[in-house]
């Protein structure tokens, strides 16, 4: 299938697919006219790359999951390195969430105080 069809089937863009290819996560052949042509397995691979990116991993991180990208990501056991990376990303996300929650709570408290002073 050509790049536009793969993009439509996976809900991504041709630009993203070229980026995945540049990162070494996706491969294509070239048709005689120079167009990229992907095999049927590319759809699963792209969906799995998107799954990892949506989970907070980077394209570089996704490379550590390369052996799992052609199957069902939810049932394949990742490598120890893949698990380590996922745990690191989770820790970063949890720290960001905690920091944002603290900021939200301070802002909420400040707004409550401002409303009380305005009413009085």
TORPA-4810 file (N, C-alpha, C, O; in nm, 3 decimals):
<nodes>
NODE_1_0.085_-0.117_0.000_0.000_0.000_0.000_0.089_0.123_0.000_0.202_0.119_0.049_X
NODE_2_0.038_0.232_-0.054_0.114_0.355_-0.061_0.099_0.434_0.070_0.014_0.403_0.153_X
NODE_3_0.182_0.534_0.084_0.192_0.607_0.210_0.059_0.673_0.250_0.024_0.673_0.368_X
NODE_4_-0.013_0.728_0.155_-0.140_0.792_0.187_-0.242_0.695_0.241_-0.316_0.726_0.335_X
NODE_5_-0.246_0.575_0.182_-0.341_0.473_0.229_-0.303_0.427_0.369_-0.390_0.411_0.455_X
NODE_6_-0.174_0.405_0.393_-0.130_0.363_0.526_-0.163_0.472_0.629_-0.206_0.442_0.740_X
NODE_7_-0.142_0.596_0.592_-0.175_0.706_0.683_-0.324_0.706_0.716_-0.362_0.720_0.832_X
NODE_8_-0.408_0.689_0.616_-0.553_0.687_0.639_-0.593_0.569_0.728_-0.673_0.585_0.820_X
NODE_9_-0.539_0.453_0.700_-0.575_0.333_0.775_-0.533_0.339_0.921_-0.596_0.278_1.008_X
NODE_10_-0.427_0.413_0.948_-0.373_0.416_1.085_-0.405_0.546_1.158_-0.370_0.562_1.275_X
NODE_11_-0.471_0.638_1.091_-0.508_0.764_1.154_-0.390_0.854_1.183_-0.392_0.932_1.278_X
NODE_12_-0.288_0.843_1.102_-0.171_0.928_1.119_-0.147_1.007_0.991_-0.235_1.011_0.905_X
NODE_13_-0.033_1.067_0.978_-0.003_1.147_0.859_0.113_1.086_0.782_0.192_1.009_0.836_X
NODE_14_0.121_1.121_0.655_0.233_1.074_0.574_0.364_1.127_0.632_0.466_1.057_0.631_X
NODE_15_0.361_1.247_0.683_0.481_1.305_0.744_0.527_1.222_0.863_0.646_1.195_0.878_X
NODE_16_0.432_1.180_0.947_0.468_1.097_1.063_0.526_0.965_1.017_0.623_0.916_1.075_X
NODE_17_0.468_0.906_0.913_0.520_0.778_0.862_0.662_0.793_0.811_0.746_0.707_0.835_X
NODE_18_0.690_0.902_0.741_0.828_0.925_0.696_0.921_0.943_0.815_1.036_0.899_0.812_X
NODE_19_0.872_1.007_0.920_0.951_1.027_1.041_0.980_0.892_1.108_1.092_0.868_1.153_X
NODE_20_0.880_0.804_1.115_0.901_0.671_1.172_1.004_0.593_1.090_1.086_0.520_1.145_X
NODE_21_0.997_0.611_0.961_1.092_0.543_0.872_1.233_0.596_0.895_1.329_0.519_0.902_X
NODE_22_1.245_0.727_0.907_1.375_0.789_0.933_1.433_0.742_1.066_1.555_0.729_1.081_X
NODE_23_1.345_0.716_1.163_1.389_0.669_1.295_1.423_0.520_1.294_1.471_0.467_1.394_X
NODE_24_1.399_0.453_1.182_1.431_0.311_1.171_1.323_0.218_1.225_1.348_0.099_1.243_X
NODE_25_1.204_0.270_1.250_1.096_0.189_1.305_1.004_0.132_1.198_0.924_0.043_1.227_X
NODE_26_1.014_0.181_1.077_0.925_0.141_0.969_1.006_0.134_0.841_1.096_0.215_0.820_X
NODE_27_0.974_0.037_0.758_1.046_0.025_0.630_0.947_0.022_0.515_0.830_-0.015_0.531_X
NODE_28_0.997_0.061_0.400_0.916_0.057_0.279_1.005_0.020_0.162_1.127_0.027_0.170_X
NODE_29_0.941_-0.019_0.056_1.011_-0.042_-0.071_0.977_0.077_-0.159_0.886_0.154_-0.129_X
NODE_30_1.050_0.092_-0.267_1.021_0.199_-0.363_0.965_0.138_-0.491_1.024_0.046_-0.548_X
NODE_31_0.853_0.189_-0.534_0.794_0.146_-0.660_0.876_0.208_-0.774_0.953_0.301_-0.750_X
NODE_32_0.862_0.157_-0.895_0.937_0.214_-1.008_0.918_0.366_-1.024_1.008_0.435_-1.072_X
NODE_33_0.804_0.416_-0.984_0.779_0.560_-0.994_0.835_0.638_-0.875_0.821_0.760_-0.869_X
NODE_34_0.899_0.569_-0.779_0.961_0.633_-0.664_0.874_0.642_-0.541_0.921_0.685_-0.435_X
NODE_35_0.748_0.603_-0.552_0.658_0.609_-0.437_0.695_0.503_-0.334_0.742_0.395_-0.369_X
NODE_36_0.674_0.537_-0.208_0.694_0.439_-0.101_0.579_0.338_-0.108_0.464_0.374_-0.130_X
NODE_37_0.614_0.211_-0.087_0.514_0.105_-0.083_0.541_0.023_0.043_0.652_-0.023_0.067_X
NODE_38_0.436_0.006_0.122_0.447_-0.065_0.249_0.375_-0.199_0.239_0.276_-0.212_0.167_X
NODE_39_0.426_-0.299_0.311_0.358_-0.428_0.311_0.241_-0.424_0.409_0.226_-0.327_0.484_X
NODE_40_0.161_-0.528_0.409_0.039_-0.532_0.491_0.072_-0.523_0.640_-0.008_-0.469_0.716_X
NODE_41_0.186_-0.573_0.684_0.224_-0.569_0.824_0.255_-0.430_0.876_0.262_-0.409_0.997_X
NODE_42_0.275_-0.336_0.786_0.308_-0.199_0.827_0.196_-0.136_0.908_0.221_-0.054_0.996_X
NODE_43_0.073_-0.174_0.878_-0.041_-0.117_0.950_-0.034_-0.152_1.099_-0.054_-0.066_1.184_X
NODE_44_-0.006_-0.278_1.130_0.006_-0.321_1.270_0.124_-0.249_1.336_0.114_-0.203_1.449_X
NODE_45_0.235_-0.241_1.265_0.355_-0.177_1.318_0.328_-0.030_1.352_0.366_0.017_1.459_X
NODE_46_0.263_0.040_1.262_0.234_0.182_1.287_0.138_0.197_1.404_0.157_0.286_1.488_X
NODE_47_0.038_0.113_1.412_-0.056_0.121_1.525_0.018_0.098_1.657_-0.012_0.162_1.757_X
NODE_48_0.115_0.007_1.657_0.192_-0.020_1.778_0.286_0.096_1.812_0.305_0.129_1.929_X
NODE_49_0.344_0.157_1.711_0.427_0.276_1.735_0.342_0.385_1.797_0.383_0.449_1.894_X
NODE_50_0.222_0.407_1.742_0.130_0.507_1.797_0.090_0.472_1.941_0.078_0.560_2.026_X
NODE_51_0.069_0.344_1.967_0.034_0.297_2.102_0.143_0.339_2.201_0.113_0.389_2.310_X
NODE_52_0.269_0.317_2.164_0.380_0.353_2.252_0.393_0.504_2.268_0.415_0.553_2.379_X
NODE_53_0.379_0.578_2.158_0.388_0.723_2.165_0.275_0.780_2.250_0.296_0.871_2.330_X
NODE_54_0.155_0.726_2.232_0.040_0.772_2.311_0.056_0.738_2.459_-0.004_0.803_2.545_X
NODE_55_0.138_0.637_2.489_0.163_0.598_2.629_0.273_0.684_2.692_0.307_0.664_2.808_X
NODE_56_0.329_0.779_2.615_0.427_0.869_2.671_0.571_0.837_2.637_0.662_0.904_2.686_X
NODE_57_0.594_0.737_2.555_0.730_0.705_2.515_0.769_0.789_2.393_0.683_0.842_2.324_X
NODE_58_0.897_0.799_2.368_0.948_0.872_2.253_0.976_0.773_2.139_0.972_0.651_2.159_X
NODE_59_1.003_0.826_2.020_1.039_0.737_1.909_1.167_0.659_1.941_1.179_0.542_1.907_X
NODE_60_1.260_0.726_2.006_1.383_0.657_2.046_1.351_0.542_2.141_1.405_0.432_2.128_X
NODE_61_1.263_0.567_2.237_1.220_0.463_2.329_1.155_0.348_2.253_1.179_0.231_2.283_X
NODE_62_1.072_0.381_2.156_0.999_0.279_2.079_1.096_0.182_2.011_1.062_0.066_1.988_X
NODE_63_1.214_0.230_1.979_1.314_0.143_1.918_1.349_0.023_2.004_1.383_-0.084_1.952_X
NODE_64_1.341_0.038_2.135_1.371_-0.073_2.226_1.260_-0.178_2.224_1.280_-0.290_2.272_X
NODE_65_1.145_-0.142_2.170_1.033_-0.234_2.159_1.020_-0.292_2.018_0.921_-0.359_1.987_X
NODE_66_1.120_-0.268_1.933_1.114_-0.310_1.793_1.075_-0.457_1.776_0.996_-0.488_1.686_X
NODE_67_1.126_-0.550_1.857_1.087_-0.690_1.838_0.938_-0.715_1.864_0.885_-0.817_1.820_X
NODE_68_0.872_-0.625_1.934_0.731_-0.642_1.967_0.637_-0.569_1.872_0.516_-0.589_1.878_X
NODE_69_0.689_-0.485_1.784_0.605_-0.396_1.706_0.518_-0.463_1.601_0.421_-0.404_1.554_X
NODE_70_0.550_-0.585_1.565_0.473_-0.653_1.460_0.364_-0.744_1.513_0.298_-0.813_1.436_X
NODE_71_0.345_-0.746_1.645_0.243_-0.832_1.704_0.150_-0.754_1.793_0.135_-0.632_1.780_X
NODE_72_0.087_-0.825_1.883_-0.007_-0.763_1.977_0.072_-0.708_2.096_0.120_-0.784_2.180_X
NODE_73_0.086_-0.577_2.101_0.167_-0.512_2.205_0.117_-0.542_2.346_0.194_-0.537_2.442_X
NODE_74_-0.010_-0.574_2.360_-0.065_-0.596_2.493_-0.034_-0.735_2.548_-0.052_-0.759_2.668_X
NODE_75_0.011_-0.827_2.463_0.038_-0.963_2.510_0.185_-1.002_2.504_0.224_-1.102_2.563_X
NODE_76_0.267_-0.924_2.435_0.409_-0.958_2.421_0.487_-0.902_2.539_0.469_-0.787_2.578_X
NODE_77_0.573_-0.984_2.596_0.657_-0.941_2.708_0.771_-0.855_2.654_0.851_-0.903_2.573_X
NODE_78_0.781_-0.729_2.699_0.891_-0.645_2.650_1.024_-0.690_2.710_1.028_-0.765_2.808_X
NODE_79_1.130_-0.644_2.650_1.264_-0.675_2.698_1.286_-0.604_2.833_1.213_-0.512_2.867_X
NODE_80_1.386_-0.648_2.908_1.418_-0.579_3.034_1.448_-0.430_3.010_1.411_-0.345_3.091_X
NODE_81_1.515_-0.400_2.900_1.545_-0.260_2.866_1.416_-0.183_2.837_1.402_-0.068_2.879_X
NODE_82_1.324_-0.246_2.766_1.196_-0.183_2.738_1.118_-0.155_2.865_1.059_-0.048_2.880_X
NODE_83_1.118_-0.250_2.957_1.051_-0.230_3.085_1.115_-0.116_3.164_1.046_-0.034_3.224_X
NODE_84_1.246_-0.112_3.164_1.318_-0.006_3.235_1.280_0.131_3.180_1.253_0.224_3.256_X
NODE_85_1.276_0.142_3.049_1.242_0.269_2.985_1.099_0.309_3.019_1.072_0.424_3.052_X
NODE_86_1.007_0.214_3.010_0.867_0.242_3.042_0.852_0.287_3.187_0.776_0.380_3.216_X
NODE_87_0.924_0.223_3.278_0.918_0.261_3.419_0.975_0.401_3.440_0.923_0.478_3.522_X
NODE_88_1.081_0.436_3.368_1.139_0.570_3.378_1.040_0.675_3.328_1.023_0.779_3.391_X
NODE_89_0.974_0.647_3.216_0.875_0.741_3.161_0.757_0.757_3.258_0.705_0.867_3.276_X
NODE_90_0.716_0.646_3.319_0.607_0.653_3.415_0.646_0.741_3.535_0.565_0.821_3.581_X
NODE_91_0.767_0.726_3.583_0.814_0.808_3.696_0.815_0.956_3.659_0.777_1.041_3.740_X
NODE_92_0.858_0.987_3.538_0.859_1.127_3.492_0.717_1.181_3.486_0.690_1.292_3.532_X
NODE_93_0.624_1.102_3.428_0.485_1.145_3.419_0.423_1.165_3.557_0.351_1.262_3.580_X
NODE_94_0.450_1.074_3.650_0.396_1.088_3.784_0.450_1.213_3.853_0.376_1.280_3.925_X
NODE_95_0.577_1.244_3.832_0.635_1.365_3.891_0.570_1.490_3.832_0.542_1.586_3.904_X
NODE_96_0.548_1.489_3.700_0.482_1.604_3.636_0.339_1.621_3.687_0.295_1.732_3.714_X
NODE_97_0.269_1.511_3.699_0.131_1.517_3.750_0.129_1.571_3.892_0.044_1.654_3.925_X
NODE_98_0.220_1.525_3.976_0.226_1.573_4.114_0.255_1.723_4.117_0.194_1.797_4.194_X
NODE_99_0.347_1.769_4.033_0.381_1.911_4.029_0.261_1.993_3.980_0.232_2.098_4.037_X
NODE_100_0.194_1.947_3.877_0.078_2.018_3.825_-0.037_2.019_3.926_-0.109_2.118_3.938_X
NODE_101_-0.054_1.910_3.998_-0.158_1.903_4.101_-0.130_2.004_4.211_-0.221_2.072_4.258_X
NODE_102_-0.005_2.015_4.251_0.033_2.112_4.354_0.006_2.254_4.307_-0.046_2.336_4.383_X
NODE_103_0.040_2.285_4.184_0.015_2.419_4.128_-0.135_2.446_4.122_-0.180_2.555_4.159_X
NODE_104_-0.212_2.348_4.077_-0.358_2.362_4.071_-0.416_2.392_4.208_-0.501_2.479_4.224_X
NODE_105_-0.368_2.317_4.308_-0.420_2.335_4.443_-0.385_2.473_4.498_-0.467_2.535_4.566_X
NODE_106_-0.265_2.523_4.470_-0.227_2.657_4.514_-0.314_2.763_4.446_-0.359_2.858_4.510_X
NODE_107_-0.338_2.745_4.318_-0.421_2.840_4.245_-0.565_2.837_4.296_-0.627_2.941_4.314_X
NODE_108_-0.616_2.719_4.320_-0.752_2.706_4.375_-0.762_2.778_4.510_-0.858_2.850_4.537_X
NODE_109_-0.661_2.756_4.595_-0.659_2.821_4.727_-0.653_2.973_4.711_-0.723_3.045_4.782_X
NODE_110_-0.570_3.022_4.621_-0.558_3.166_4.599_-0.690_3.224_4.549_-0.729_3.333_4.590_X
NODE_111_-0.757_3.154_4.460_-0.886_3.202_4.408_-0.992_3.205_4.517_-1.072_3.299_4.523_X
NODE_112_-0.993_3.106_4.603_-1.090_3.105_4.713_-1.067_3.224_4.806_-1.162_3.290_4.850_X
NODE_113_-0.941_3.250_4.833_-0.907_3.366_4.918_-0.948_3.496_4.854_-0.996_3.587_4.922_X
NODE_114_-0.929_3.508_4.721_-0.965_3.630_4.651_-1.116_3.649_4.650_-1.163_3.762_4.664_X
NODE_115_-1.191_3.543_4.635_-1.337_3.552_4.634_-1.390_3.594_4.771_-1.485_3.671_4.780_X
NODE_116_-1.329_3.542_4.877_-1.372_3.578_5.013_-1.347_3.726_5.037_-1.433_3.793_5.093_X
NODE_117_-1.232_3.779_4.996_-1.198_3.921_5.016_-1.289_4.010_4.931_-1.324_4.120_4.973_X
NODE_118_-1.328_3.963_4.811_-1.413_4.042_4.722_-1.555_4.053_4.778_-1.617_4.158_4.767_X
NODE_119_-1.605_3.947_4.837_-1.740_3.944_4.892_-1.750_4.031_5.017_-1.853_4.093_5.041_X
NODE_120_-1.647_4.035_5.097_-1.649_4.106_5.226_-1.657_4.255_5.214_-1.660_4.325_5.316_X
</nodes>
